Amino acid sequence: MQSNASAPKTVTDTIPKEFLYWNQKDSRSAKRLRRVLNFVFGVDPVLPEALVKHFAHSYYDADPVAETFVEEVYKSQGQT
C-alpha cells in the first residue's frame, strides 16, 4: 500500500488564505469579545478545532440550489 503523502491536494484539501479564523482568533478585539461573552453568558465561543477545519475545508463549496438559481435567472439574461 502506497502513502498518499505526495498526492496532489484538491480544493477541499486546502485551507484558503481568505479563511482568517486562526489569524483573528487571538486578536485584541476577539479576546475582548470572548471575555464579554464569557462574563455575560458564561460561555467561551471558541469552536473546536475539528469544526473550524471542517468550515475551512468547505470554504469554497457551492450551494447547488443557489448555483442553479443564478444559472437560470442571471445567466439566461446575459449577465455574468
C-alpha positions as MATLAB code, in Angstrom:
seq = 'MQSNASAPKTVTDTIPKEFLYWNQKDSRSAKRLRRVLNFVFGVDPVLPEALVKHFAHSYYDADPVAETFVEEVYKSQGQT';
ca = [
       0.000    0.000    0.000;
       1.410    3.382   -1.005;
       1.251    6.545    1.030;
      -0.861    9.481   -0.199;
       1.608   11.997    1.225;
       2.721   13.060   -2.252;
      -0.777   13.114   -3.752;
      -1.821   16.495   -5.140;
      -4.173   18.468   -2.979;
      -7.665   19.256   -4.174;
      -9.603   22.414   -3.389;
     -11.270   20.701   -0.433;
      -7.885   19.567    0.960;
      -6.509   23.075    1.224;
      -7.450   25.882    3.554;
      -7.884   29.104    1.580;
      -5.913   32.164    2.560;
      -9.189   34.105    2.830;
     -10.203   31.934    5.794;
      -8.930   34.138    8.612;
     -10.254   32.405   11.719;
      -6.840   31.459   13.099;
      -5.372   34.869   12.236;
      -8.169   36.702   14.039;
      -8.780   34.299   16.942;
      -6.104   35.842   19.145;
      -6.605   39.481   18.160;
      -7.320   42.062   20.866;
     -10.895   42.578   19.732;
     -11.589   38.829   19.620;
     -10.161   38.365   23.110;
     -12.260   41.260   24.399;
     -15.392   39.803   22.807;
     -14.625   36.402   24.331;
     -14.249   37.979   27.790;
     -17.561   39.846   27.434;
     -19.416   36.751   26.216;
     -17.882   34.698   28.992;
     -18.886   37.297   31.594;
     -22.427   37.844   30.289;
     -23.377   34.341   29.137;
     -20.788   32.146   30.836;
     -19.552   30.631   27.567;
     -16.333   30.790   25.593;
     -17.258   30.979   21.882;
     -14.065   29.305   20.641;
     -15.027   26.488   18.298;
     -13.499   23.009   18.432;
     -10.518   22.643   16.086;
     -12.198   19.853   14.075;
     -15.223   22.056   13.373;
     -13.065   25.004   12.319;
     -11.107   22.772    9.946;
     -14.385   21.463    8.503;
     -15.534   25.045    7.821;
     -12.132   25.918    6.365;
     -12.099   22.930    4.033;
     -15.647   23.647    2.850;
     -14.980   27.363    2.290;
     -15.263   27.060   -1.497;
     -18.096   24.522   -1.556;
     -21.004   25.883   -3.510;
     -24.671   25.785   -2.680;
     -26.199   23.740   -5.537;
     -29.623   25.366   -5.221;
     -28.124   28.870   -5.337;
     -25.861   27.929   -8.249;
     -28.875   26.617  -10.197;
     -30.837   29.787   -9.416;
     -28.016   32.031  -10.618;
     -27.577   29.907  -13.737;
     -31.270   30.050  -14.631;
     -32.060   33.638  -13.678;
     -28.970   35.742  -14.248;
     -27.005   33.869  -16.878;
     -30.100   33.341  -19.035;
     -30.398   37.150  -19.159;
     -26.835   37.502  -20.401;
     -25.323   38.558  -17.103;
     -22.094   37.021  -15.905;
];
